[in-house]
């Protein structure tokens, strides 16, 4: 089984948070301003904790957009 390489972050991509505290949360990149990506909450985390509203924007360091236990994993490209 071959792992596909993680693409470079780009506007429109969806990334999923791997942190166990917010597992399942998906963010869409809306802007890249080195060294950060501005993301918009696409899907909130599990149905039990809906504190963050869809559409909320935040900044994430680009070096966190990699598949580690506390990073993010790539989900899909822009439509």
The first five atom37 places (N, CA, C, CB, O) and aatype in JSON, in Angstrom:
{
  "aatype": [20, 20, 20, 20, 20, 20, 20, 20, 20, 20, 20, 20, 20, 20, 20, 20, 20, 20, 20, 20, 20, 20, 20, 20, 20, 20, 20, 20, 20, 20, 20, 20, 20, 20, 20, 20, 20, 20, 20, 20, 20, 20, 20, 20, 20, 20, 20, 20, 20, 20, 20, 20, 20, 20, 20, 20, 20, 20, 20, 20, 20, 20, 20, 20, 20, 20, 20, 20, 20, 20, 20, 20, 20, 20, 20, 20, 20, 20, 20],
  "atom_mask": [
    [1, 1, 1, 1, 1],
    [1, 1, 1, 1, 1],
    [1, 1, 1, 1, 1],
    [1, 1, 1, 1, 1],
    [1, 1, 1, 1, 1],
    [1, 1, 1, 1, 1],
    [1, 1, 1, 1, 1],
    [1, 1, 1, 1, 1],
    [1, 1, 1, 1, 1],
    [1, 1, 1, 1, 1],
    [1, 1, 1, 1, 1],
    [1, 1, 1, 1, 1],
    [1, 1, 1, 1, 1],
    [1, 1, 1, 1, 1],
    [1, 1, 1, 1, 1],
    [1, 1, 1, 1, 1],
    [1, 1, 1, 1, 1],
    [1, 1, 1, 1, 1],
    [1, 1, 1, 1, 1],
    [1, 1, 1, 1, 1],
    [1, 1, 1, 1, 1],
    [1, 1, 1, 1, 1],
    [1, 1, 1, 1, 1],
    [1, 1, 1, 1, 1],
    [1, 1, 1, 1, 1],
    [1, 1, 1, 1, 1],
    [1, 1, 1, 1, 1],
    [1, 1, 1, 1, 1],
    [1, 1, 1, 1, 1],
    [1, 1, 1, 1, 1],
    [1, 1, 1, 1, 1],
    [1, 1, 1, 1, 1],
    [1, 1, 1, 1, 1],
    [1, 1, 1, 1, 1],
    [1, 1, 1, 1, 1],
    [1, 1, 1, 1, 1],
    [1, 1, 1, 1, 1],
    [1, 1, 1, 1, 1],
    [1, 1, 1, 1, 1],
    [1, 1, 1, 1, 1],
    [1, 1, 1, 1, 1],
    [1, 1, 1, 1, 1],
    [1, 1, 1, 1, 1],
    [1, 1, 1, 1, 1],
    [1, 1, 1, 1, 1],
    [1, 1, 1, 1, 1],
    [1, 1, 1, 1, 1],
    [1, 1, 1, 1, 1],
    [1, 1, 1, 1, 1],
    [1, 1, 1, 1, 1],
    [1, 1, 1, 1, 1],
    [1, 1, 1, 1, 1],
    [1, 1, 1, 1, 1],
    [1, 1, 1, 1, 1],
    [1, 1, 1, 1, 1],
    [1, 1, 1, 1, 1],
    [1, 1, 1, 1, 1],
    [1, 1, 1, 1, 1],
    [1, 1, 1, 1, 1],
    [1, 1, 1, 1, 1],
    [1, 1, 1, 1, 1],
    [1, 1, 1, 1, 1],
    [1, 1, 1, 1, 1],
    [1, 1, 1, 1, 1],
    [1, 1, 1, 1, 1],
    [1, 1, 1, 1, 1],
    [1, 1, 1, 1, 1],
    [1, 1, 1, 1, 1],
    [1, 1, 1, 1, 1],
    [1, 1, 1, 1, 1],
    [1, 1, 1, 1, 1],
    [1, 1, 1, 1, 1],
    [1, 1, 1, 1, 1],
    [1, 1, 1, 1, 1],
    [1, 1, 1, 1, 1],
    [1, 1, 1, 1, 1],
    [1, 1, 1, 1, 1],
    [1, 1, 1, 1, 1],
    [1, 1, 1, 1, 1]
  ],
  "atom_positions": [
    [[0.84, -1.18, 0.0], [0.0, 0.0, 0.0], [0.89, 1.24, 0.0], [-0.96, 0.0, 1.22], [1.82, 1.34, 0.8]],
    [[0.61, 2.18, -0.9], [1.42, 3.38, -1.05], [0.67, 4.59, -0.51], [1.8, 3.59, -2.51], [-0.49, 4.8, -0.83]],
    [[1.36, 5.37, 0.31], [0.75, 6.6, 0.81], [0.87, 7.67, -0.27], [1.43, 7.07, 2.13], [1.93, 7.83, -0.87]],
    [[-0.23, 8.39, -0.51], [-0.16, 9.5, -1.46], [0.43, 10.69, -0.74], [-1.56, 9.83, -2.06], [0.12, 10.91, 0.44]],
    [[1.26, 11.46, -1.41], [1.87, 12.61, -0.75], [0.82, 13.67, -0.4], [2.96, 13.22, -1.63], [-0.16, 13.85, -1.12]],
    [[1.05, 14.35, 0.68], [0.15, 15.43, 1.09], [0.45, 16.63, 0.21], [0.31, 15.78, 2.61], [1.59, 17.06, 0.13]],
    [[-0.58, 17.19, -0.45], [-0.33, 18.34, -1.33], [-0.02, 19.6, -0.52], [-1.54, 18.59, -2.24], [-0.31, 19.69, 0.67]],
    [[0.58, 20.55, -1.19], [0.83, 21.85, -0.57], [-0.52, 22.51, -0.3], [1.74, 22.76, -1.47], [-1.42, 22.41, -1.12]],
    [[-0.67, 23.19, 0.83], [-1.93, 23.87, 1.13], [-2.29, 24.89, 0.05], [-1.84, 24.56, 2.49], [-1.43, 25.64, -0.42]],
    [[-3.57, 24.91, -0.35], [-4.05, 25.83, -1.37], [-5.47, 26.26, -1.03], [-3.99, 25.19, -2.78], [-6.2, 25.53, -0.35]],
    [[-5.85, 27.42, -1.49], [-7.2, 27.96, -1.25], [-8.24, 26.98, -1.79], [-7.37, 29.37, -1.9], [-8.12, 26.49, -2.91]],
    [[-9.26, 26.72, -0.98], [-10.36, 25.84, -1.36], [-10.24, 24.42, -0.85], [-10.47, 25.81, -2.82], [-11.23, 23.69, -0.82]],
    [[-9.04, 24.02, -0.44], [-8.86, 22.65, 0.07], [-9.54, 22.47, 1.42], [-7.36, 22.32, 0.19], [-9.71, 23.42, 2.18]],
    [[-9.94, 21.22, 1.7], [-10.52, 20.85, 2.99], [-9.48, 20.04, 3.75], [-11.87, 20.04, 2.81], [-8.89, 19.11, 3.2]],
    [[-9.25, 20.39, 5.02], [-8.32, 19.68, 5.89], [-9.05, 19.29, 7.17], [-7.06, 20.55, 6.21], [-9.87, 20.07, 7.67]],
    [[-8.77, 18.11, 7.71], [-9.42, 17.62, 8.93], [-8.43, 17.68, 10.08], [-9.95, 16.19, 8.74], [-7.28, 17.28, 9.94]],
    [[-8.9, 18.19, 11.22], [-8.09, 18.3, 12.43], [-7.87, 16.91, 13.02], [-8.76, 19.24, 13.47], [-8.83, 16.16, 13.22]],
    [[-6.61, 16.55, 13.3], [-6.28, 15.24, 13.89], [-6.22, 15.28, 15.42], [-4.96, 14.75, 13.35], [-6.14, 14.23, 16.05]],
    [[-6.27, 16.46, 16.0], [-6.19, 16.59, 17.45], [-7.38, 15.87, 18.08], [-6.15, 18.09, 17.88], [-8.51, 16.12, 17.68]],
    [[-7.15, 14.97, 19.06], [-8.26, 14.23, 19.66], [-9.31, 15.12, 20.33], [-7.72, 13.26, 20.67], [-10.45, 14.7, 20.48]],
    [[-8.94, 16.33, 20.73], [-9.9, 17.23, 21.37], [-10.9, 17.81, 20.39], [-9.16, 18.36, 22.07], [-11.97, 18.26, 20.78]],
    [[-10.56, 17.81, 19.11], [-11.48, 18.36, 18.12], [-11.56, 17.44, 16.91], [-11.04, 19.77, 17.68], [-11.77, 17.9, 15.78]],
    [[-11.41, 16.15, 17.13], [-11.4, 15.18, 16.05], [-12.68, 15.28, 15.22], [-11.24, 13.78, 16.6], [-13.78, 15.37, 15.75]],
    [[-12.51, 15.27, 13.92], [-13.64, 15.33, 13.02], [-13.91, 16.71, 12.47], [-14.85, 14.84, 13.71], [-14.63, 16.86, 11.49]],
    [[-13.33, 17.74, 13.1], [-13.55, 19.11, 12.61], [-12.85, 19.27, 11.27], [-13.03, 20.16, 13.64], [-11.69, 18.89, 11.11]],
    [[-13.57, 19.83, 10.31], [-12.99, 20.05, 8.98], [-12.99, 21.54, 8.68], [-13.78, 19.28, 7.9], [-13.95, 22.25, 8.95]],
    [[-11.86, 21.99, 8.12], [-11.68, 23.4, 7.8], [-11.39, 23.56, 6.31], [-10.55, 24.02, 8.64], [-10.7, 22.74, 5.71]],
    [[-11.93, 24.63, 5.73], [-11.67, 24.97, 4.33], [-10.72, 26.16, 4.3], [-13.0, 25.29, 3.55], [-10.95, 27.15, 4.99]],
    [[-9.65, 26.07, 3.53], [-8.71, 27.18, 3.4], [-9.33, 28.25, 2.53], [-7.35, 26.7, 2.8], [-9.73, 27.98, 1.39]],
    [[-9.43, 29.48, 3.06], [-10.01, 30.59, 2.31], [-8.96, 31.62, 1.89], [-11.09, 31.26, 3.13], [-9.22, 32.44, 1.01]],
    [[-7.79, 31.58, 2.53], [-6.73, 32.54, 2.21], [-5.41, 32.0, 2.73], [-7.04, 33.95, 2.81], [-5.38, 31.34, 3.77]],
    [[-4.34, 32.27, 2.02], [-3.01, 31.91, 2.51], [-2.2, 33.19, 2.61], [-2.3, 30.85, 1.57], [-2.02, 33.91, 1.63]],
    [[-1.72, 33.44, 3.82], [-0.92, 34.63, 4.13], [0.28, 34.14, 4.9], [-1.75, 35.73, 4.94], [0.25, 34.08, 6.13]],
    [[1.35, 33.78, 4.17], [2.53, 33.14, 4.77], [2.94, 33.85, 6.05], [3.69, 33.13, 3.77], [3.13, 35.06, 6.01]],
    [[3.1, 33.18, 7.15], [3.19, 31.74, 7.39], [1.89, 31.12, 7.9], [4.29, 31.47, 8.38], [1.93, 30.09, 8.59]],
    [[0.75, 31.71, 7.59], [-0.54, 31.19, 8.08], [-1.51, 30.92, 6.93], [-1.16, 32.18, 9.07], [-1.39, 31.47, 5.84]],
    [[-2.47, 30.07, 7.22], [-3.62, 29.87, 6.34], [-4.83, 30.34, 7.12], [-3.77, 28.36, 5.89], [-4.99, 30.02, 8.3]],
    [[-5.69, 31.11, 6.47], [-6.95, 31.51, 7.07], [-7.95, 30.44, 6.66], [-7.42, 32.97, 6.61], [-8.16, 30.17, 5.48]],
    [[-8.58, 29.82, 7.67], [-9.51, 28.72, 7.4], [-10.89, 29.06, 7.94], [-9.01, 27.41, 8.01], [-11.04, 29.84, 8.88]],
    [[-11.88, 28.45, 7.31], [-13.27, 28.61, 7.71], [-13.79, 27.24, 8.13], [-14.14, 29.23, 6.55], [-13.57, 26.25, 7.43]],
    [[-14.45, 27.2, 9.24], [-14.98, 25.93, 9.73], [-16.02, 25.4, 8.75], [-15.6, 26.1, 11.14], [-17.06, 26.02, 8.53]],
    [[-15.71, 24.23, 8.16], [-16.61, 23.64, 7.18], [-17.61, 22.71, 7.86], [-15.82, 22.86, 6.1], [-18.81, 22.81, 7.63]],
    [[-17.12, 21.83, 8.7], [-17.98, 20.9, 9.44], [-17.55, 20.91, 10.9], [-17.91, 19.46, 8.84], [-16.37, 20.69, 11.19]],
    [[-18.46, 21.16, 11.82], [-18.09, 21.17, 13.23], [-17.72, 19.78, 13.7], [-19.22, 21.73, 14.09], [-18.04, 18.78, 13.06]],
    [[-17.04, 19.73, 14.83], [-16.67, 18.43, 15.41], [-17.91, 17.67, 15.84], [-15.72, 18.61, 16.6], [-19.03, 18.15, 15.66]],
    [[-17.74, 16.5, 16.4], [-18.84, 15.6, 16.76], [-20.09, 16.27, 17.3], [-18.36, 14.65, 17.76], [-20.01, 17.33, 17.91]],
    [[-21.21, 15.66, 17.08], [-22.51, 16.27, 17.39], [-22.69, 16.64, 18.85], [-23.59, 15.34, 16.98], [-23.57, 17.44, 19.16]],
    [[-21.91, 16.09, 19.75], [-22.06, 16.4, 21.17], [-21.52, 17.76, 21.55], [-21.38, 15.37, 21.99], [-21.99, 18.37, 22.51]],
    [[-20.52, 18.27, 20.8], [-19.89, 19.56, 21.12], [-19.97, 20.48, 19.92], [-18.41, 19.36, 21.55], [-19.09, 20.44, 19.05]],
    [[-20.97, 21.29, 19.85], [-21.13, 22.2, 18.72], [-20.89, 23.64, 19.17], [-22.53, 22.06, 18.09], [-21.71, 24.52, 18.91]],
    [[-19.78, 23.88, 19.85], [-19.51, 25.24, 20.33], [-19.14, 26.19, 19.2], [-18.39, 25.21, 21.36], [-19.52, 27.36, 19.24]],
    [[-18.41, 25.7, 18.2], [-18.0, 26.56, 17.1], [-19.04, 26.47, 15.98], [-16.59, 26.16, 16.57], [-19.53, 25.39, 15.65]],
    [[-19.38, 27.61, 15.41], [-20.38, 27.65, 14.36], [-19.73, 27.51, 13.0], [-21.19, 28.95, 14.44], [-18.64, 28.04, 12.78]],
    [[-20.37, 26.8, 12.07], [-19.85, 26.72, 10.71], [-19.68, 28.11, 10.14], [-20.77, 25.88, 9.82], [-20.52, 28.99, 10.35]],
    [[-18.59, 28.33, 9.41], [-18.31, 29.64, 8.84], [-17.33, 30.45, 9.67], [-19.58, 30.4, 8.68], [-16.82, 31.46, 9.19]],
    [[-17.06, 30.04, 10.9], [-16.12, 30.75, 11.76], [-14.73, 30.69, 11.13], [-16.11, 30.15, 13.2], [-14.32, 29.64, 10.65]],
    [[-14.01, 31.8, 11.14], [-12.67, 31.85, 10.55], [-11.6, 31.95, 11.63], [-12.55, 33.03, 9.59], [-11.8, 32.58, 12.67]],
    [[-10.46, 31.32, 11.34], [-9.31, 31.38, 12.23], [-8.04, 31.2, 11.41], [-9.41, 30.29, 13.34], [-8.11, 30.85, 10.23]],
    [[-6.89, 31.45, 12.03], [-5.6, 31.3, 11.34], [-4.87, 30.08, 11.9], [-4.74, 32.57, 11.5], [-4.87, 29.83, 13.1]],
    [[-4.25, 29.33, 11.0], [-3.47, 28.15, 11.37], [-2.11, 28.28, 10.7], [-4.19, 26.81, 10.95], [-2.03, 28.63, 9.52]],
    [[-1.04, 27.99, 11.44], [0.29, 28.0, 10.85], [0.37, 26.94, 9.74], [1.38, 27.74, 11.92], [-0.12, 25.82, 9.92]],
    [[0.97, 27.28, 8.64], [1.08, 26.36, 7.51], [1.84, 25.09, 7.88], [1.77, 27.05, 6.35], [1.56, 24.03, 7.32]],
    [[2.79, 25.17, 8.81], [3.55, 23.96, 9.17], [2.71, 22.95, 9.96], [4.78, 24.35, 9.98], [3.16, 21.82, 10.17]],
    [[1.52, 23.33, 10.4], [0.63, 22.38, 11.08], [-0.21, 21.58, 10.1], [-0.28, 23.11, 12.05], [-0.83, 20.59, 10.47]],
    [[-0.24, 22.01, 8.83], [-1.03, 21.32, 7.82], [-0.21, 20.14, 7.28], [-1.44, 22.28, 6.66], [0.28, 20.15, 6.16]],
    [[-0.08, 19.14, 8.12], [0.61, 17.89, 7.81], [0.02, 16.8, 8.68], [2.16, 18.02, 8.02], [-0.49, 17.08, 9.77]],
    [[0.09, 15.56, 8.21], [-0.59, 14.46, 8.93], [0.16, 13.96, 10.16], [-0.81, 13.32, 7.99], [0.77, 12.9, 10.11]],
    [[0.1, 14.72, 11.25], [0.67, 14.27, 12.53], [-0.47, 14.15, 13.53], [1.77, 15.26, 13.04], [-1.61, 14.51, 13.22]],
    [[-0.18, 13.66, 14.71], [-1.24, 13.44, 15.71], [-1.92, 14.73, 16.14], [-0.67, 12.75, 16.91], [-3.08, 14.71, 16.54]],
    [[-1.22, 15.86, 16.08], [-1.84, 17.13, 16.46], [-1.91, 18.09, 15.28], [-1.06, 17.78, 17.6], [-2.19, 19.28, 15.46]],
    [[-1.66, 17.58, 14.08], [-1.74, 18.41, 12.89], [-3.06, 18.21, 12.17], [-0.58, 18.1, 11.94], [-4.1, 17.96, 12.8]],
    [[-3.02, 18.32, 10.88], [-4.21, 18.2, 10.04], [-3.92, 17.2, 8.92], [-4.63, 19.57, 9.46], [-2.77, 17.02, 8.52]],
    [[-4.97, 16.57, 8.43], [-4.79, 15.68, 7.28], [-5.62, 16.23, 6.13], [-5.21, 14.21, 7.61], [-6.71, 16.76, 6.32]],
    [[-5.06, 16.09, 4.93], [-5.71, 16.57, 3.72], [-6.93, 15.72, 3.42], [-4.72, 16.55, 2.53], [-6.86, 14.49, 3.5]],
    [[-8.06, 16.35, 3.07], [-9.29, 15.64, 2.76], [-9.63, 15.76, 1.29], [-10.43, 16.17, 3.61], [-9.8, 14.75, 0.61]],
    [[-9.75, 17.0, 0.76], [-10.13, 17.15, -0.64], [-9.68, 18.48, -1.23], [-11.63, 17.02, -0.78], [-9.34, 19.42, -0.52]],
    [[-9.68, 18.52, -2.57], [-9.31, 19.72, -3.32], [-10.53, 20.6, -3.56], [-8.66, 19.35, -4.66], [-11.66, 20.18, -3.32]],
    [[-10.29, 21.82, -4.05], [-11.42, 22.68, -4.37], [-12.28, 22.06, -5.47], [-10.94, 24.07, -4.8], [-11.79, 21.35, -6.34]],
    [[-13.55, 22.34, -5.4], [-14.49, 21.77, -6.39], [-14.39, 22.44, -7.73], [-15.91, 21.87, -5.89], [-15.11, 22.08, -8.66]]
  ]
}
